[in-house]
Amino acid sequence: MTYLNEFIRLVVIGRLYDVEDFSFSISMIGGTPLDVDDDVPGAVVTAVQSYFEHAQLISRNATLTAVKWNLIGEDGRYVNPNTRQHDFEPPVKGAVVNTPPPQVSLAISTVTGLQRGRASKGRWFLPLPGAQMTDEGRMSTSDQQVALNASRDFLVALNAAAGPWHAGVVSNVGTGAQHPITAVRVGRVFDTIRSRRDKFDEDYRTVPLT
């Protein structure tokens, strides 16, 4: 298995309740190795921070700690031995005053010009979504639209910040495939990422039958 071309992997890294780690990534395609800066571009850092700090998107109990921006070769490995990483000092908090369970997330799905097949769709999972649960057990349509608009604006800002690189979906199945992202989709049902709660102490209590 191999990737079709080299690409940049943007990785967003942070903490949940100062206990658990989270990360999600987005692929950037279309450029060449000559178009990769020695550091994470400042406009990319700004785009990530603005997305994370959106007034209605992410709980303040999630913090953004770092962004990685590294060229990935056709073999799936880093092209450069030194990791390009920007650390946020101090970490950046989400803006919503709510306390969702650490494993709750919101899937942001990405669409390309292909209906199906390799690299036709992608996704990332936002931590601690700021949207409230409705009586239906789903997020409201207004919160859904907030997530849609914020995620679209984020990708538009990334594309503007990254020069010849633009957000895409990549696959290493067979000879590999790459396609630019053309749209964003968000459902109304929250997702669960169990690995985002592994470090929490269960703190069990027991009561006897009497």
C-alpha positions as CSV (number, residue, x, y, z in Angstrom):
1,M,0.0,0.0,0.0
2,T,1.2,3.5,-0.9
3,Y,0.0,7.1,-1.1
4,L,-0.4,8.6,-4.5
5,N,1.7,11.7,-3.7
6,E,3.3,13.4,-0.8
7,F,1.0,15.4,1.4
8,I,1.0,17.4,4.6
9,R,-0.7,16.0,7.7
10,L,-2.0,18.7,10.1
11,V,-2.5,17.3,13.5
12,V,-4.5,19.1,16.3
13,I,-3.5,18.0,19.8
14,G,-5.0,18.8,23.2
15,R,-6.2,17.8,26.6
16,L,-9.6,16.9,28.1
17,Y,-10.3,18.0,31.7
18,D,-6.4,18.1,32.2
19,V,-6.5,14.3,32.3
20,E,-6.9,12.8,28.8
21,D,-5.3,13.5,25.5
22,F,-7.0,14.0,22.2
23,S,-6.0,14.6,18.6
24,F,-7.5,14.8,15.1
25,S,-5.9,15.3,11.7
26,I,-6.6,16.8,8.3
27,S,-4.6,16.1,5.1
28,M,-3.4,18.9,2.9
29,I,-2.7,18.0,-0.8
30,G,-1.6,19.6,-4.0
31,G,1.7,21.1,-3.1
32,T,5.3,20.0,-3.4
33,P,8.1,19.4,-0.9
34,L,9.5,22.8,-1.9
35,D,6.3,24.4,-0.7
36,V,6.7,23.3,3.0
37,D,7.9,25.9,5.5
38,D,10.4,25.2,8.2
39,D,7.8,26.0,10.8
40,V,4.1,25.7,11.1
41,P,2.8,28.7,9.1
42,G,1.4,31.4,11.3
43,A,-1.8,31.7,9.4
44,V,-2.4,27.9,9.9
45,V,-1.8,28.4,13.6
46,T,-4.3,31.2,13.6
47,A,-6.9,29.2,11.7
48,V,-6.7,26.3,14.1
49,Q,-6.9,28.6,17.2
50,S,-9.9,30.5,15.8
51,Y,-11.7,27.3,15.1
52,F,-11.1,25.9,18.6
53,E,-12.1,29.2,20.3
54,H,-15.4,29.5,18.3
55,A,-18.0,30.9,20.8
56,Q,-20.4,27.9,20.3
57,L,-18.3,24.9,19.3
58,I,-16.2,23.3,22.0
59,S,-16.3,23.1,25.8
60,R,-13.9,25.1,27.9
61,N,-12.9,21.8,29.5
62,A,-11.0,21.0,26.3
63,T,-7.7,22.7,25.7
64,L,-5.6,23.1,22.5
65,T,-2.0,22.5,23.3
66,A,-0.2,22.0,19.9
67,V,-0.4,21.8,16.2
68,K,1.8,19.6,14.0
69,W,2.5,20.3,10.3
70,N,4.6,17.6,8.6
71,L,5.2,16.4,5.1
72,I,4.3,12.7,4.7
73,G,6.0,10.7,1.9
74,E,4.4,8.2,-0.4
75,D,5.5,5.5,2.1
76,G,3.5,7.1,4.9
77,R,6.5,8.2,6.9
78,Y,7.7,11.7,7.8
79,V,9.9,13.1,5.0
80,N,11.8,15.3,7.4
81,P,13.3,13.8,10.6
82,N,12.5,16.9,12.6
83,T,8.8,17.4,13.6
84,R,7.3,20.7,12.8
85,Q,5.2,21.7,15.7
86,H,3.7,24.8,17.3
87,D,3.0,24.7,21.0
88,F,0.3,26.9,22.4
89,E,1.6,28.7,25.6
90,P,-0.6,29.0,27.4
91,P,-3.0,26.3,26.0
92,V,-6.1,27.6,24.3
93,K,-9.5,26.7,25.9
94,G,-12.8,26.1,24.2
95,A,-15.4,28.8,24.8
96,V,-18.6,26.9,25.8
97,V,-19.5,26.6,29.5
98,N,-20.6,22.9,29.6
99,T,-19.3,19.6,30.9
100,P,-19.9,16.8,28.5
101,P,-18.3,13.3,29.2
102,P,-14.8,13.2,27.9
103,Q,-15.6,10.4,25.3
104,V,-18.4,12.4,23.7
105,S,-17.4,13.9,20.3
106,L,-18.9,15.4,17.2
107,A,-18.0,13.9,13.8
108,I,-17.2,16.5,11.1
109,S,-17.4,14.6,7.8
110,T,-15.8,15.8,4.6
111,V,-17.0,15.3,1.0
112,T,-15.1,15.3,-2.3
113,G,-16.2,15.2,-5.9
114,L,-16.5,11.4,-5.7
115,Q,-19.6,9.7,-4.5
116,R,-17.8,6.5,-3.4
117,G,-14.4,4.8,-3.7
118,R,-10.9,5.5,-2.3
119,A,-10.4,9.0,-0.7
120,S,-14.0,10.0,-1.5
121,K,-14.9,10.9,2.1
122,G,-13.1,11.7,5.4
123,R,-13.8,12.9,8.9
124,W,-12.4,14.2,12.1
125,F,-13.9,14.2,15.6
126,L,-14.2,17.4,17.6
127,P,-13.7,17.0,21.3
128,L,-16.3,17.9,24.0
129,P,-18.9,19.5,21.7
130,G,-20.5,22.6,23.0
131,A,-23.9,21.8,21.6
132,Q,-26.5,20.8,24.2
133,M,-28.6,17.6,23.9
134,T,-32.3,18.1,23.1
135,D,-35.2,16.1,24.4
136,E,-34.9,14.0,21.2
137,G,-31.4,12.8,22.3
138,R,-29.8,14.7,19.4
139,M,-28.2,18.2,18.9
140,S,-30.5,21.0,17.7
141,T,-30.6,22.0,14.1
142,S,-29.3,25.5,15.1
143,D,-26.2,23.9,16.8
144,Q,-25.8,21.7,13.8
145,Q,-25.6,24.7,11.5
146,V,-23.1,26.4,13.9
147,A,-20.8,23.3,13.6
148,L,-21.3,23.2,9.8
149,N,-20.5,26.9,9.3
150,A,-17.5,26.9,11.7
151,S,-16.0,23.8,10.0
152,R,-16.5,25.2,6.6
153,D,-14.9,28.5,7.6
154,F,-12.0,26.6,9.1
155,L,-11.2,24.7,5.9
156,V,-11.5,27.9,3.9
157,A,-9.1,29.6,6.2
158,L,-6.7,26.6,6.0
159,N,-6.7,26.6,2.2
160,A,-6.0,30.4,2.2
161,A,-3.2,29.9,4.8
162,A,-1.4,27.0,3.2
163,G,-0.5,28.4,-0.2
164,P,-0.5,25.7,-2.9
165,W,-1.7,23.1,-0.4
166,H,-5.4,22.6,0.2
167,A,-7.5,20.3,2.4
168,G,-8.2,16.9,0.9
169,V,-8.8,13.2,1.6
170,V,-6.1,10.7,1.0
171,S,-6.0,6.9,0.8
172,N,-3.1,4.4,0.8
173,V,-5.2,1.5,-0.5
174,G,-3.8,0.0,-3.7
175,T,-1.9,2.7,-5.6
176,G,-3.3,5.4,-3.4
177,A,-5.7,8.3,-4.1
178,Q,-6.1,12.0,-3.2
179,H,-9.1,14.3,-3.7
180,P,-9.8,17.9,-2.6
181,I,-12.5,18.5,0.0
182,T,-15.5,20.2,-1.6
183,A,-18.1,20.2,1.2
184,V,-18.6,19.5,4.9
185,R,-21.4,17.3,6.5
186,V,-22.5,17.2,10.2
187,G,-25.2,15.0,11.7
188,R,-27.2,15.5,14.8
189,V,-26.1,12.5,16.8
190,F,-23.0,12.7,19.0
191,D,-20.2,10.1,18.7
192,T,-18.2,8.2,21.3
193,I,-14.4,7.9,21.2
194,R,-13.7,5.5,24.0
195,S,-9.9,6.1,23.9
196,R,-10.6,9.7,25.1
197,R,-11.6,8.4,28.5
198,D,-9.0,5.7,29.2
199,K,-7.0,7.7,31.7
200,F,-9.9,8.7,34.0
201,D,-10.1,7.0,37.3
202,E,-13.4,5.1,37.7
203,D,-13.3,5.7,41.5
204,Y,-15.7,2.8,42.1
205,R,-17.8,2.6,45.2
206,T,-19.7,-0.4,46.5
207,V,-22.8,-0.7,48.6
208,P,-23.7,-4.1,50.2
209,L,-27.1,-5.6,50.0
210,T,-28.6,-5.5,53.5
